[in-house]
Amino acid sequence: MSPVRTRRARHTRLAVTSALLAPALLLVPLTGTATAQPAPGASAAVRGTGDFDGSALEKALTGLPDGDISAALVRVGGQGRWTGTAGVRDLRTGAPALAHARFRAGSTTKVVTAAIVLQLVAEGRVHLDAPVTRYLPGLLPPSFTEPPTVRHLLTYTSGLRPGADLGSTTEEMYPHRFRTLTPERVVATAVAKGPAHEPGERQEYRNIHYTVLGLLIEKVTGDRYEHQAAARIFRPLGMRHTGFPGGPDPRIRGPHHRAYADIGGRTTDVTEWNMSDRWAAGDMISTTADLERLVVGLFRGEVVPRRLLDQMLTVPRIDGATYGMAFERYVHNGREIWGKTGSRPGYHTVVAATRDLSRTVVYSVNAKSAREDGFPLVARFALPAFDS
């Protein structure tokens, strides 16, 4: 694969990103990865306005921390508003959870990446049905007889295989948590494997699609992905507490909750972690209030034109497909919901809404099970918001 940017540009990105985020993401001391000890429970703090009945969510927050979840933040909007905060921000001290805590937002980052690409489409700089090699020449080896299009990447139907990683489970990744695996390396190892299937043949949710889109954004704009996200999405929507770490920086800067996972049978602090390999697919740090601003602004047509929002929220006609562009379609009690989950070690995030914004929900849950099957967390902390 031909390089799409120089190593010097990569280092410049790290320095400028750190400077960009410094006013909002204040330095906090490292506490290491010591084994956490049980802490006393913290009662849930809830607040609601309007006609939303938050009793089911209040019940879901009761009893935290428990054996899996140490803290949970839930934010409901639309017709009636409700917020709930429960648990502790540190199992060792038992300090109560913070309603405004920052957290690793995981794959909800893909919503931002898709929105930037669709803005470039609206500007005529990118075409949805153009091959990705128009924008990243030299990306694909000859084994790709039919290059995927930008649309294929956005809808997880490109046929690209996963690239290099540092392990498939939290326990496998933990010894390598401070290593750097660059997006260029991830993409190079992915395309070297050849296609898994023809573009558009089936939908397979993978980070690689959005890692390539991050490279495309940088190539087309001549700018760092992180700066494009800040200039195009975060600042216009007032997402003042959202950004990206300084490249391989393993810290979450500013007020945040400690994160935990089971490593070798022990509850272990996994808060400090270099997530740069996830980049445009999952490296964002945010808050529940900021993610609410993101979904509301997007669904109101303030981020991308409505004609492109319609395409973003359209599932391809492929057997088994459930995703549009970034978002997944889900029907709960006859109600259509568009949502995106994000999971990193110790952090599970959801942003979801009805298309008409009659109901929105964002949560951040600190759970040891965050990277396992996330549906029990979704069912506990998100779906009750759509029952009333």
C-alpha positions as a LaTeX table, in Angstrom:
\begin{tabular}{lrrr}
\hline
Residue & $x$ (\AA) & $y$ (\AA) & $z$ (\AA) \\
\hline
Met1 & 0.00 & 0.00 & 0.00 \\
Ser2 & 1.31 & 3.42 & $-0.90$ \\
Pro3 & 1.61 & 5.75 & 2.08 \\
Val4 & $-1.14$ & 8.35 & 2.19 \\
Arg5 & 0.70 & 10.68 & 4.54 \\
Thr6 & 4.24 & 11.13 & 5.80 \\
Arg7 & 5.50 & 10.06 & 9.21 \\
Arg8 & 6.26 & 13.71 & 9.94 \\
Ala9 & 2.60 & 14.58 & 9.34 \\
Arg10 & 1.63 & 11.85 & 11.80 \\
His11 & 3.86 & 13.35 & 14.51 \\
Thr12 & 2.56 & 16.85 & 13.73 \\
Arg13 & $-0.98$ & 15.55 & 14.22 \\
Leu14 & $-0.13$ & 14.30 & 17.69 \\
Ala15 & 1.32 & 17.61 & 18.80 \\
Val16 & $-1.45$ & 19.77 & 17.36 \\
Thr17 & $-4.19$ & 17.50 & 18.66 \\
Ser18 & $-2.77$ & 17.75 & 22.17 \\
Ala19 & $-2.72$ & 21.53 & 21.90 \\
Leu20 & $-6.26$ & 21.62 & 20.51 \\
Leu21 & $-7.67$ & 19.59 & 23.37 \\
Ala22 & $-5.62$ & 21.05 & 26.20 \\
Pro23 & $-8.12$ & 23.74 & 27.27 \\
Ala24 & $-10.95$ & 21.23 & 27.61 \\
Leu25 & $-9.16$ & 18.03 & 28.62 \\
Leu26 & $-7.19$ & 18.89 & 31.74 \\
Leu27 & $-4.33$ & 16.67 & 32.88 \\
Val28 & $-5.11$ & 14.28 & 35.71 \\
Pro29 & $-2.60$ & 12.13 & 37.57 \\
Leu30 & $-2.15$ & 8.51 & 36.60 \\
Thr31 & $-3.24$ & 5.98 & 39.19 \\
Gly32 & $-1.73$ & 2.93 & 37.51 \\
Thr33 & $-3.41$ & $-0.43$ & 36.94 \\
Ala34 & $-3.57$ & $-1.75$ & 40.47 \\
Thr35 & $-6.16$ & $-4.33$ & 41.35 \\
Ala36 & $-9.32$ & $-2.60$ & 42.52 \\
Gln37 & $-11.05$ & $-3.45$ & 45.76 \\
Pro38 & $-14.81$ & $-3.48$ & 46.40 \\
Ala39 & $-16.29$ & $-0.16$ & 47.48 \\
Pro40 & $-19.48$ & 0.73 & 49.30 \\
Gly41 & $-22.55$ & 1.27 & 47.15 \\
Ala42 & $-23.67$ & 4.68 & 45.97 \\
Ser43 & $-27.31$ & 5.63 & 45.60 \\
Ala44 & $-28.65$ & 6.74 & 42.24 \\
Ala45 & $-29.15$ & 10.46 & 41.60 \\
Val46 & $-31.98$ & 11.07 & 39.12 \\
Arg47 & $-33.72$ & 14.11 & 37.71 \\
Gly48 & $-36.60$ & 14.32 & 35.26 \\
Thr49 & $-38.84$ & 16.86 & 33.56 \\
Gly50 & $-41.91$ & 16.45 & 31.38 \\
Asp51 & $-44.00$ & 13.31 & 31.07 \\
Phe52 & $-41.21$ & 10.71 & 30.80 \\
Asp53 & $-41.54$ & 7.91 & 33.33 \\
Gly54 & $-38.01$ & 7.05 & 34.41 \\
Ser55 & $-38.94$ & 4.47 & 37.03 \\
Ala56 & $-37.58$ & 1.52 & 35.01 \\
Leu57 & $-34.26$ & 3.27 & 34.47 \\
Glu58 & $-34.10$ & 4.33 & 38.11 \\
Lys59 & $-34.55$ & 0.70 & 39.05 \\
Ala60 & $-31.77$ & $-0.27$ & 36.60 \\
Leu61 & $-29.41$ & 2.12 & 38.38 \\
Thr62 & $-30.23$ & 0.81 & 41.83 \\
Gly63 & $-27.56$ & $-1.19$ & 43.61 \\
Leu64 & $-24.49$ & 0.10 & 41.77 \\
Pro65 & $-21.70$ & $-0.72$ & 42.02 \\
Asp66 & $-22.35$ & $-4.45$ & 41.69 \\
Gly67 & $-20.13$ & $-7.34$ & 40.66 \\
Asp68 & $-19.90$ & $-6.12$ & 37.05 \\
Ile69 & $-20.86$ & $-2.44$ & 36.81 \\
Ser70 & $-19.09$ & 0.24 & 38.81 \\
Ala71 & $-20.85$ & 3.32 & 37.40 \\
Ala72 & $-23.59$ & 4.31 & 34.96 \\
Leu73 & $-24.66$ & 7.60 & 33.39 \\
Val74 & $-27.98$ & 7.71 & 31.51 \\
Arg75 & $-29.38$ & 10.70 & 29.63 \\
Val76 & $-32.85$ & 10.68 & 28.06 \\
Gly77 & $-34.21$ & 13.42 & 25.81 \\
Gly78 & $-37.03$ & 14.15 & 23.37 \\
Gln79 & $-40.56$ & 14.40 & 24.75 \\
Gly80 & $-39.59$ & 14.72 & 28.39 \\
Arg81 & $-36.10$ & 14.68 & 29.83 \\
Trp82 & $-34.46$ & 12.45 & 32.43 \\
Thr83 & $-30.93$ & 11.91 & 33.70 \\
Gly84 & $-29.56$ & 9.34 & 36.10 \\
Thr85 & $-26.15$ & 8.85 & 37.69 \\
Ala86 & $-25.18$ & 5.92 & 39.90 \\
Gly87 & $-22.19$ & 4.04 & 41.21 \\
Val88 & $-18.67$ & 5.21 & 41.97 \\
Arg89 & $-15.90$ & 6.77 & 39.97 \\
Asp90 & $-13.22$ & 4.74 & 41.74 \\
Leu91 & $-13.75$ & 1.40 & 43.45 \\
Arg92 & $-10.84$ & 2.00 & 45.81 \\
Thr93 & $-12.06$ & 5.30 & 47.20 \\
Gly94 & $-15.82$ & 4.87 & 46.76 \\
Ala95 & $-16.09$ & 8.46 & 45.48 \\
Pro96 & $-19.52$ & 8.91 & 43.83 \\
Ala97 & $-19.95$ & 8.85 & 40.06 \\
Leu98 & $-19.89$ & 12.14 & 38.16 \\
Ala99 & $-22.78$ & 13.11 & 35.87 \\
His100 & $-20.39$ & 15.05 & 33.60 \\
Ala101 & $-17.65$ & 12.40 & 33.44 \\
Arg102 & $-15.71$ & 11.87 & 30.23 \\
Phe103 & $-15.38$ & 8.36 & 28.87 \\
Arg104 & $-14.06$ & 6.31 & 25.99 \\
Ala105 & $-16.92$ & 6.40 & 23.50 \\
Gly106 & $-15.65$ & 3.51 & 21.38 \\
Ser107 & $-17.38$ & 2.88 & 18.07 \\
Thr108 & $-19.80$ & 5.78 & 18.43 \\
Thr109 & $-16.79$ & 7.50 & 16.81 \\
Lys110 & $-18.02$ & 5.98 & 13.54 \\
Val111 & $-21.01$ & 8.35 & 13.56 \\
Val112 & $-18.60$ & 11.29 & 13.44 \\
Thr113 & $-16.51$ & 9.69 & 10.68 \\
Ala114 & $-19.58$ & 8.96 & 8.56 \\
Ala115 & $-20.84$ & 12.51 & 9.04 \\
Ile116 & $-17.54$ & 14.01 & 7.86 \\
Val117 & $-17.53$ & 11.81 & 4.75 \\
Leu118 & $-21.13$ & 12.81 & 3.95 \\
Gln119 & $-20.20$ & 16.48 & 4.35 \\
Leu120 & $-17.45$ & 15.93 & 1.77 \\
Val121 & $-20.06$ & 14.29 & $-0.46$ \\
Ala122 & $-22.31$ & 17.34 & $-0.07$ \\
Glu123 & $-19.36$ & 19.55 & $-1.05$ \\
Gly124 & $-18.76$ & 17.51 & $-4.21$ \\
Arg125 & $-15.31$ & 16.41 & $-3.06$ \\
Val126 & $-16.27$ & 12.77 & $-2.59$ \\
His127 & $-18.77$ & 10.62 & $-4.48$ \\
Leu128 & $-20.55$ & 7.80 & $-2.66$ \\
Asp129 & $-20.39$ & 5.39 & $-5.57$ \\
Ala130 & $-16.82$ & 6.15 & $-6.61$ \\
Pro131 & $-14.18$ & 3.48 & $-5.91$ \\
Val132 & $-12.12$ & 4.20 & $-2.82$ \\
Thr133 & $-8.99$ & 4.00 & $-5.00$ \\
Arg134 & $-10.02$ & 7.29 & $-6.62$ \\
Tyr135 & $-9.15$ & 8.97 & $-3.33$ \\
Leu136 & $-6.51$ & 6.54 & $-2.05$ \\
Pro137 & $-4.59$ & 5.40 & $-5.14$ \\
Gly138 & $-2.34$ & 2.44 & $-4.43$ \\
Leu139 & $-4.49$ & 1.36 & $-1.48$ \\
Leu140 & $-5.47$ & $-2.04$ & $-2.86$ \\
Pro141 & $-3.30$ & $-4.83$ & $-4.31$ \\
Pro142 & $-4.23$ & $-6.64$ & $-7.57$ \\
Ser143 & $-6.18$ & $-9.28$ & $-5.60$ \\
Phe144 & $-8.99$ & $-6.69$ & $-5.40$ \\
Thr145 & $-10.36$ & $-7.04$ & $-8.92$ \\
Glu146 & $-13.33$ & $-4.86$ & $-7.98$ \\
Pro147 & $-12.46$ & $-2.06$ & $-5.56$ \\
Pro148 & $-15.14$ & $-1.19$ & $-2.98$ \\
Thr149 & $-16.83$ & 2.19 & $-3.18$ \\
Val150 & $-17.11$ & 4.84 & $-0.50$ \\
Arg151 & $-20.70$ & 3.70 & 0.06 \\
His152 & $-19.51$ & 0.12 & 0.63 \\
Leu153 & $-17.13$ & 1.33 & 3.33 \\
Leu154 & $-19.82$ & 3.42 & 5.05 \\
Thr155 & $-22.28$ & 0.50 & 5.10 \\
Tyr156 & $-19.78$ & $-2.18$ & 6.21 \\
Thr157 & $-20.12$ & $-4.02$ & 2.89 \\
Ser158 & $-16.65$ & $-3.41$ & 1.40 \\
Gly159 & $-15.34$ & $-6.97$ & 1.73 \\
Leu160 & $-12.20$ & $-5.83$ & 3.53 \\
Arg161 & $-10.79$ & $-8.24$ & 6.06 \\
Pro162 & $-9.70$ & $-7.18$ & 9.56 \\
Gly163 & $-6.20$ & $-5.82$ & 9.90 \\
Ala164 & $-3.52$ & $-6.39$ & 12.53 \\
Asp165 & $-4.62$ & $-6.16$ & 16.15 \\
Leu166 & $-3.20$ & $-6.58$ & 19.64 \\
Gly167 & $-5.55$ & $-9.38$ & 20.68 \\
Ser168 & $-9.18$ & $-10.38$ & 20.43 \\
Thr169 & $-10.07$ & $-10.23$ & 24.14 \\
Thr170 & $-9.38$ & $-7.68$ & 26.86 \\
Glu171 & $-7.15$ & $-10.21$ & 28.63 \\
Glu172 & $-5.11$ & $-10.81$ & 25.47 \\
Met173 & $-4.77$ & $-7.09$ & 24.76 \\
Tyr174 & $-3.93$ & $-6.01$ & 28.30 \\
Pro175 & $-0.14$ & $-6.73$ & 28.17 \\
His176 & 0.05 & $-4.66$ & 24.96 \\
Arg177 & $-2.12$ & $-1.76$ & 26.14 \\
Phe178 & 0.65 & 0.83 & 25.78 \\
Arg179 & 1.80 & $-0.30$ & 22.32 \\
Thr180 & 1.05 & 1.77 & 19.22 \\
Leu181 & $-0.48$ & 0.14 & 16.18 \\
Thr182 & $-0.90$ & 2.81 & 13.51 \\
Pro183 & $-3.93$ & 3.02 & 11.20 \\
Glu184 & $-1.57$ & 2.67 & 8.24 \\
Arg185 & $-0.29$ & $-0.61$ & 9.60 \\
Val186 & $-3.80$ & $-1.87$ & 10.32 \\
Val187 & $-4.95$ & $-1.07$ & 6.77 \\
Ala188 & $-1.80$ & $-2.46$ & 5.11 \\
Thr189 & $-2.20$ & $-5.81$ & 6.87 \\
Ala190 & $-5.91$ & $-5.91$ & 6.04 \\
Val191 & $-5.62$ & $-5.34$ & 2.30 \\
Ala192 & $-2.67$ & $-7.73$ & 2.06 \\
Lys193 & $-5.10$ & $-10.55$ & 2.92 \\
Gly194 & $-7.21$ & $-9.88$ & $-0.15$ \\
Pro195 & $-11.01$ & $-9.46$ & $-0.16$ \\
Ala196 & $-13.28$ & $-11.60$ & 2.00 \\
His197 & $-16.09$ & $-11.23$ & $-0.56$ \\
Glu198 & $-17.17$ & $-9.05$ & $-3.45$ \\
Pro199 & $-18.19$ & $-5.50$ & $-2.50$ \\
Gly200 & $-21.87$ & $-5.27$ & $-1.60$ \\
Glu201 & $-22.28$ & $-9.05$ & $-1.28$ \\
Arg202 & $-22.83$ & $-9.07$ & 2.47 \\
Gln203 & $-22.64$ & $-6.80$ & 5.49 \\
Glu204 & $-19.92$ & $-7.47$ & 8.06 \\
Tyr205 & $-19.44$ & $-5.03$ & 10.91 \\
Arg206 & $-15.70$ & $-4.31$ & 11.21 \\
Asn207 & $-13.53$ & $-1.40$ & 12.28 \\
Ile208 & $-11.44$ & $-1.63$ & 9.12 \\
His209 & $-14.11$ & 0.07 & 6.97 \\
Tyr210 & $-13.93$ & 3.22 & 9.07 \\
Thr211 & $-10.17$ & 3.16 & 9.49 \\
Val212 & $-9.91$ & 3.41 & 5.71 \\
Leu213 & $-12.48$ & 6.23 & 5.74 \\
Gly214 & $-10.28$ & 8.11 & 8.22 \\
Leu215 & $-7.40$ & 7.87 & 5.74 \\
Leu216 & $-9.71$ & 9.03 & 2.95 \\
Ile217 & $-10.77$ & 12.08 & 4.97 \\
Glu218 & $-7.14$ & 13.04 & 5.52 \\
Lys219 & $-6.22$ & 12.53 & 1.86 \\
Val220 & $-9.15$ & 14.55 & 0.49 \\
Thr221 & $-8.88$ & 17.42 & 2.98 \\
Gly222 & $-5.10$ & 17.49 & 3.37 \\
Asp223 & $-5.75$ & 17.78 & 7.10 \\
Arg224 & $-5.67$ & 15.57 & 10.19 \\
Tyr225 & $-8.78$ & 13.55 & 10.84 \\
Glu226 & $-8.94$ & 14.84 & 14.43 \\
His227 & $-8.91$ & 18.48 & 13.33 \\
Gln228 & $-11.59$ & 17.84 & 10.73 \\
Ala229 & $-13.76$ & 16.24 & 13.42 \\
Ala230 & $-13.28$ & 19.25 & 15.70 \\
Ala231 & $-13.85$ & 21.86 & 12.98 \\
Arg232 & $-16.77$ & 20.18 & 11.23 \\
Ile233 & $-18.61$ & 18.43 & 14.06 \\
Phe234 & $-17.52$ & 19.16 & 17.63 \\
Arg235 & $-17.22$ & 22.96 & 17.57 \\
Pro236 & $-20.35$ & 23.69 & 15.47 \\
Leu237 & $-22.47$ & 21.46 & 17.74 \\
Gly238 & $-21.00$ & 22.81 & 20.97 \\
Met239 & $-19.40$ & 19.47 & 21.89 \\
Arg240 & $-16.85$ & 21.19 & 24.13 \\
His241 & $-15.80$ & 18.09 & 26.03 \\
Thr242 & $-15.27$ & 15.75 & 23.08 \\
Gly243 & $-12.00$ & 15.01 & 21.32 \\
Phe244 & $-9.25$ & 12.49 & 20.77 \\
Pro245 & $-6.19$ & 11.61 & 22.86 \\
Gly246 & $-2.84$ & 12.90 & 21.68 \\
Gly247 & $-2.11$ & 9.88 & 19.47 \\
Pro248 & $-0.80$ & 7.13 & 21.76 \\
Asp249 & $-1.60$ & 9.04 & 24.97 \\
Pro250 & $-3.22$ & 6.37 & 27.20 \\
Arg251 & $-4.94$ & 8.82 & 29.55 \\
Ile252 & $-8.43$ & 10.26 & 29.70 \\
Arg253 & $-7.87$ & 13.91 & 30.52 \\
Gly254 & $-10.38$ & 15.68 & 32.72 \\
Pro255 & $-13.00$ & 14.24 & 35.11 \\
His256 & $-13.64$ & 10.57 & 34.39 \\
His257 & $-14.47$ & 7.24 & 35.99 \\
Arg258 & $-11.97$ & 4.44 & 36.48 \\
Ala259 & $-12.59$ & 1.41 & 34.26 \\
Tyr260 & $-12.23$ & $-2.24$ & 35.28 \\
Ala261 & $-11.99$ & $-5.66$ & 33.68 \\
Asp262 & $-11.34$ & $-9.22$ & 34.81 \\
Ile263 & $-7.70$ & $-10.01$ & 34.04 \\
Gly264 & $-6.40$ & $-13.34$ & 35.25 \\
Gly265 & $-9.38$ & $-13.71$ & 37.55 \\
Arg266 & $-8.77$ & $-10.34$ & 39.24 \\
Thr267 & $-10.64$ & $-7.05$ & 38.98 \\
Thr268 & $-8.04$ & $-4.85$ & 37.30 \\
Asp269 & $-7.96$ & $-1.14$ & 36.51 \\
Val270 & $-7.84$ & $-0.73$ & 32.71 \\
Thr271 & $-8.40$ & 3.03 & 32.51 \\
Glu272 & $-5.02$ & 3.90 & 31.00 \\
Trp273 & $-4.89$ & 2.38 & 27.51 \\
Asn274 & $-3.44$ & 3.45 & 24.15 \\
Met275 & $-6.44$ & 3.22 & 21.80 \\
Ser276 & $-4.79$ & 4.85 & 18.77 \\
Asp277 & $-5.23$ & 1.71 & 16.64 \\
Arg278 & $-9.00$ & 2.33 & 16.79 \\
Trp279 & $-8.61$ & 5.95 & 15.56 \\
Ala280 & $-11.46$ & 6.99 & 13.23 \\
Ala281 & $-13.32$ & 3.79 & 14.12 \\
Gly282 & $-13.29$ & 4.10 & 17.91 \\
Asp283 & $-10.82$ & 6.44 & 19.68 \\
Met284 & $-13.13$ & 9.31 & 20.65 \\
Ile285 & $-13.55$ & 10.55 & 24.23 \\
Ser286 & $-16.84$ & 12.30 & 25.03 \\
Thr287 & $-19.65$ & 12.91 & 27.52 \\
Thr288 & $-23.32$ & 11.96 & 27.51 \\
Ala289 & $-24.37$ & 15.60 & 27.00 \\
Asp290 & $-22.06$ & 15.96 & 24.00 \\
Leu291 & $-23.22$ & 12.73 & 22.38 \\
Glu292 & $-26.80$ & 13.91 & 22.79 \\
Arg293 & $-25.84$ & 17.10 & 20.95 \\
Leu294 & $-24.37$ & 14.94 & 18.19 \\
Val295 & $-27.45$ & 12.81 & 17.53 \\
Val296 & $-29.88$ & 15.72 & 17.88 \\
Gly297 & $-27.89$ & 17.96 & 15.53 \\
Leu298 & $-27.48$ & 15.14 & 13.04 \\
Phe299 & $-31.12$ & 14.08 & 12.97 \\
Arg300 & $-32.25$ & 17.71 & 12.69 \\
Gly301 & $-30.27$ & 18.04 & 9.48 \\
Glu302 & $-27.76$ & 20.47 & 10.97 \\
Val303 & $-24.71$ & 18.28 & 10.23 \\
Val304 & $-25.39$ & 16.76 & 6.80 \\
Pro305 & $-28.13$ & 17.64 & 4.28 \\
Arg306 & $-31.36$ & 15.72 & 4.77 \\
Arg307 & $-31.04$ & 13.94 & 1.42 \\
Leu308 & $-27.77$ & 12.42 & 2.66 \\
Leu309 & $-29.19$ & 11.81 & 6.14 \\
Asp310 & $-31.88$ & 9.74 & 4.41 \\
Gln311 & $-29.15$ & 7.62 & 2.83 \\
Met312 & $-27.28$ & 7.40 & 6.12 \\
Leu313 & $-30.40$ & 5.91 & 7.71 \\
Thr314 & $-31.10$ & 3.38 & 4.96 \\
Val315 & $-30.15$ & $-0.27$ & 5.38 \\
Pro316 & $-28.76$ & $-1.88$ & 2.20 \\
Arg317 & $-30.94$ & $-4.52$ & 0.59 \\
Ile318 & $-28.70$ & $-7.41$ & 1.63 \\
Asp319 & $-29.87$ & $-10.47$ & 3.53 \\
Gly320 & $-29.18$ & $-10.02$ & 7.23 \\
Ala321 & $-28.16$ & $-6.36$ & 6.97 \\
Thr322 & $-29.13$ & $-4.13$ & 9.92 \\
Tyr323 & $-26.78$ & $-1.15$ & 9.53 \\
Gly324 & $-27.10$ & 1.96 & 7.44 \\
Met325 & $-24.06$ & 4.24 & 7.52 \\
Ala326 & $-22.58$ & 3.97 & 11.03 \\
Phe327 & $-26.02$ & 3.59 & 12.67 \\
Glu328 & $-27.85$ & 0.31 & 13.20 \\
Arg329 & $-31.62$ & $-0.01$ & 12.79 \\
Tyr330 & $-33.48$ & $-1.68$ & 15.63 \\
Val331 & $-37.20$ & $-2.16$ & 16.23 \\
His332 & $-38.38$ & $-2.24$ & 19.84 \\
Asn333 & $-42.08$ & $-2.73$ & 20.58 \\
Gly334 & $-42.88$ & $-1.60$ & 17.05 \\
Arg335 & $-40.79$ & 1.56 & 17.42 \\
Glu336 & $-37.91$ & 2.14 & 14.97 \\
Ile337 & $-34.69$ & 3.15 & 16.70 \\
Trp338 & $-31.37$ & 4.15 & 15.14 \\
Gly339 & $-28.42$ & 3.60 & 17.42 \\
Lys340 & $-24.73$ & 2.99 & 17.77 \\
Thr341 & $-22.90$ & 1.16 & 20.52 \\
Gly342 & $-19.29$ & 1.60 & 21.53 \\
Ser343 & $-17.22$ & $-0.72$ & 23.68 \\
Arg344 & $-13.67$ & $-0.45$ & 24.94 \\
Pro345 & $-12.15$ & $-2.24$ & 27.94 \\
Gly346 & $-14.24$ & $-1.14$ & 30.92 \\
Tyr347 & $-16.45$ & 1.29 & 28.95 \\
His348 & $-19.75$ & 0.66 & 27.17 \\
Thr349 & $-21.56$ & 3.48 & 25.36 \\
Val350 & $-24.86$ & 3.84 & 23.52 \\
Val351 & $-26.30$ & 6.70 & 21.49 \\
Ala352 & $-29.78$ & 6.06 & 20.09 \\
Ala353 & $-32.83$ & 7.96 & 18.87 \\
Thr354 & $-36.03$ & 7.78 & 16.93 \\
Arg355 & $-35.79$ & 9.51 & 13.58 \\
Asp356 & $-38.22$ & 12.25 & 14.69 \\
Leu357 & $-36.24$ & 12.78 & 17.93 \\
Ser358 & $-39.30$ & 12.10 & 20.05 \\
Arg359 & $-36.95$ & 10.00 & 22.15 \\
Thr360 & $-33.16$ & 10.03 & 22.50 \\
Val361 & $-30.97$ & 8.14 & 24.93 \\
Val362 & $-27.25$ & 8.21 & 25.61 \\
Tyr363 & $-25.47$ & 6.19 & 28.26 \\
Ser364 & $-22.00$ & 5.42 & 29.48 \\
Val365 & $-21.61$ & 2.34 & 31.64 \\
Asn366 & $-18.39$ & 1.25 & 33.32 \\
Ala367 & $-18.64$ & $-2.52$ & 33.22 \\
Lys368 & $-16.19$ & $-5.38$ & 33.32 \\
Ser369 & $-18.39$ & $-7.02$ & 30.67 \\
Ala370 & $-18.19$ & $-3.99$ & 28.35 \\
Arg371 & $-16.49$ & $-5.89$ & 25.51 \\
Glu372 & $-18.64$ & $-8.99$ & 25.79 \\
Asp373 & $-22.19$ & $-9.28$ & 24.46 \\
Gly374 & $-23.45$ & $-5.76$ & 25.12 \\
Phe375 & $-27.15$ & $-6.47$ & 24.67 \\
Pro376 & $-27.84$ & $-7.06$ & 28.41 \\
Leu377 & $-26.48$ & $-3.55$ & 29.07 \\
Val378 & $-28.55$ & $-2.10$ & 26.22 \\
Ala379 & $-31.66$ & $-3.85$ & 27.50 \\
Arg380 & $-31.06$ & $-2.54$ & 31.02 \\
Phe381 & $-30.00$ & 1.06 & 30.39 \\
Ala382 & $-31.31$ & 2.05 & 26.94 \\
Leu383 & $-34.42$ & 0.17 & 25.84 \\
Pro384 & $-36.58$ & 1.23 & 28.82 \\
Ala385 & $-36.29$ & 4.80 & 27.52 \\
Phe386 & $-38.28$ & 3.77 & 24.45 \\
Asp387 & $-41.11$ & 2.15 & 26.39 \\
Ser388 & $-42.91$ & 5.41 & 27.17 \\
\hline
\end{tabular}
